[in-house]
């Protein structure tokens, strides 16, 4: 297991290097730059000084080597839009908000999706199953910004129950109080992944329920609760882990639509604005962060496989 984890971490470093080269090349391949005259008119001398200050006057390959040399030391440069701070500090402040929304969304989506999937599977081909399937299809087909817009119109404008947007995390502590600012963003953000998890949970459980060993367990007189927990749910987790794993980094890195609609000062919104403004250091750091999150998530997913299904072995264990 240790050798496998070390091997995966080494391969993750290689993936990050490839992603960094592709991202850096694509950024500089697009015509224009962050200090073009159509964006911010500057005298030629002033523009030359700025280009020299940020190292943009050097060849692209040298810019890449300089950036990666600093990135190894966790120095991701200075954002062009906010030169008074650093990229690391800016990501830390914005990702804190995005991670808060993402963590609550993950918990809400996973809990709700698994419960709905179990309920639908237990009442297969009934009106409950049809209702859960219909709601799941609705959550998959409707984009999050459409759900968020209708939520604002109905709950904030028409009923005046919830605020239209904004963010205040000082009183929003899990276990103490759920801030009203969180309700609509989390609900709109989680309906899509909750629907996906519900459908896969239902399909996995329905497939396992029909297995011979489940019928044998019921024939032995085991209680339905024991059959569901020991035989059905554990084996149904195997395909569910494949689907649920990649959802986590997607939710934890933010949604531009949700953060824009509800005026949440998170990383997703800032990443898009940095892309339009050609803020190279901010774009590179955000892409590398997303790549690391995806790599770690897939590693954890493989490890969870070995705990859910003892037949699965990792690395050298599989050849024994």
N, C-alpha and C positions, 0 to 999 in steps of 0.2 A: 504493500500500500504506500509506504514512504517513497520508494523508488518511483512509483507511478505518479504520485503528487509532484515530486521534484521534476520528473520528465514533463508533466503538463505545464508546470510553471516556466520551464525553459522554452517550451513551444509557445507559451503565451508571450514571452519576450520577443520571440521571432515574429509572431503575429502583430504585435504592437509596432515593431520596426517596419513591417510591410505596410501596415495601415498608415503610419506616419509618412512614409515615402509617397504613397498614393495620394493622401490628403494634401501634402505639401506641393506635389506636382500639379494636382488639379487646381489648387488655389492660384498658382502662378501661371497656369495655362490660360485661364480666362482673361480676355483683354481688359485692361484698366488696372487701377490700383487704389489703395485707400486714400491717397492724397491727390487724386486727379482734379483737374480744374473744374470739371462739371459738378463735382461734389463740394469742393471747398477752394474757391479761387485764391491762389497764393502767388506772390512774386517769385520769379525763378530762383532767386538767391535763397529765399525763405524755404521754398520747397526742397532745394538741394540740401540745406542744413537739416531738415526733418528727415529726408531719406538717409542722410549720413548718420544721424542720431540713432535710427532704428536699424541700421545695417542694410537697408533696401537698395543701396547703391552698389552692392557687391553682386557677383554672379549667384544664380539660384542655388547651385550646388554648395557654394560656400555658406550661403544663408542657412541651408538645411543642416550642414555640419555644425555651424555655430549654435543653431537652435537646439539640436539634439544633444550637443555637449552640455548646454545649460540645463536641458530637461532632465538629464541623468542626475543632476544635482537638485532636482525639483524646483528649478528656476524656469518658469514658463514665460518670462518676459513681462512687458508692460502693455496693457490694452491701449490701443490707439485712441479709443473714445474717452478713456478716463486715465490719463497719464499720471495722475496723482496717486494711484494705487497700483497693485500688482495683479496679474492674472490669478495667482493662487488665492489672494485675499478676496478677489471678486467672485471666484467660483465658490469659495468657502461660504461667503455670505448669501449667495443666491441659491446654491445647492442645499443649504440648510432648510430653506423654505420648501424647495421641491422635494427633498427627502421626507419632510414631514407629511406633505400631501401624499406622496407615493407610498409611504409606510402604512398610513391609515387606509389608503386605497387597496393595497395588497391584502391587508387583513380583512377588509370588508368584502372584496371580490372573491377571495379564496373561501372564506367562511360561507358567504351566501351562495357561491357557485356549487360548492360541495354539498351543502344541505339541499339545495334545489335539485341537484342531480340525483341524490339519494332518494328524495321524495318522489321524483318522477319515475325512477327505476322501480321503487317499491309498489307504485300504482300504475304499472305499465298498461298502456292502451286505455286508460281511464280519462275522465275529464280533467283530472289533476295533471296527468302526464301531458295532455294536449295543451293545457294552460301554460305549464312551465316551458314546453317546447315553443309555443307561440311567443312568449315573453323573451325567451332566449334568442329566437330568430330576430325579434324586433331590436334587441340590444346589439346584435351583431351587425345588422344592416344600417341602423341609424348612426351616423357619425356623432362623436362626443360633442362637437360644437353645436349640432342641431339640438341634442338633448339639453345642453346647457342653456341655449337661447330660449327654448320653450320653458325650461325651469325658471328662468328669470322672469319671463312674461307672466307665468302663472303664480308662482309662489312669492315673488317680490313685487311685481307691479299690480297684479289683480287682487291677490289675497293679502299682500303686505305682511307676510309672516316672516320672511327672511330678508337680510340685506342683499342688495344687488351685486355687491362685490366688495373688494378690499381684503385686507389681511391683518389679523392681530393674533399673534401666537402666545402672548403673555399669559392668557387665562385658559388656553386650550391644552390642558394636560390630560393625557389618557389615564383613565381611572378616577379623575376628579370631575371634569366637565368637558363636554364636547362643544367647542365654540360654534356659534351659529354661522360664522364665516366659512366653516369647513363643510357644512352639510351639502349644499348644492354642488360645489366643485368635486367633492369626493363621490357623491352619487352619480354625477354625470361622467366622471372619469372612470368609475368602476363598473358601469353597466356592461360595457363591451367585453372586458375580460371575464366578468362574472358569467356572462352568457356563454362564452367559449368554454369555461371550466364546467358549467352546468351540463352542457351538451356532451362533453367528453366523459364526465363523471357518470352520467346516465348510460352512455353507450358502453363504458367499461363494466359497470355493475351489471347491466343486463346481460352482457356476454359471459360474465363469470357466474351469474346465477344459474345459467343453463348448463354449467359444467357438471361432469359426472360426480366429482368429489363433493360438490355441494348437495346434490341429490342424495348421495350416500350419507352425508352428515345429517341431513334431515331425516333419513330413514332410520338412523340410529337413535332418534328421539332427542337430539340436541335442541336446546331452546333457540328460538329465532334470533334472539339478540346475540348469542354466542356464534351462531352460524354467520351472521352478518359481519361481526367484528373480527373473528379469527380466520374465516375462510374467504368471505366475499370481499370485504373492503380492502384487506391487505393485498390480495392479488389484483384487485382493480386499480390499486395505486400505481402499478408499474407503467401502464400507458399514460396515466394522468400526470406523472412526474415529467414525462417528456414534454407535455403541453404547458404545464404550469411553470417550469423552470425559466424559459425565455421571457415569460410575461413580467417577471420581477424587474430585470434591468430596464425594460421598456417603460414601466411605470415609475421607476426610481429616477429616471433622467428627465421626466417632465413632458408636458404636452403644451405646445405653443398655443393651441386653440383654447384649452381650458384656462391657462394662465393669462391669456389675453382677454377672454370674455369676462373672467371674474377678477381681473386686475390683481393677479398674484405676482409678486416680484420674485419669480423663480428663475431657474437656469434655462428652462426650455424657451421661454420668451426671449431671454437675452442671447441665446445661441443663434436664433433666427435673425435678430437685429444685427448681430456681429457678422453673420454671413452676408447680409445685404450691404453692410458698411465695409466689407473686406478687412475686418479686424483679424489679421492672420494669427497672432498669438492666442487670442481667445478661441478661435475656431479650432486650432490645433490642440489646445489643451482639453477642450470639451470632447473632441473626437477620441482622443487618447483615453479620457476618463470613461467614455462609453465602451470602448474596446476592452478596457480592463474589467469593467463590470460584467460584460458578456462572457469574457473568458473565465472569470471566477464563478459565475453562475453555472456555466456548463460543467466546470470541475466539481462543484458541489452536487450537481444533478447526478453525475456519474457515481459519486460516493454514496448518495442516497439510494441509488439502484442496488448497491451491494447490501444495504441494510434492509431494503424492502424485499428483495429477491435473493436469498442466499446462493442460488445457482449462478449468479453473475459474479465473475471474478475480474479484477482489474490488473492490467500489466502482466507481470511474470506469474501472478497467481493463476491466471487463466490457463497456463500451459502445464500446470502440475496435475 
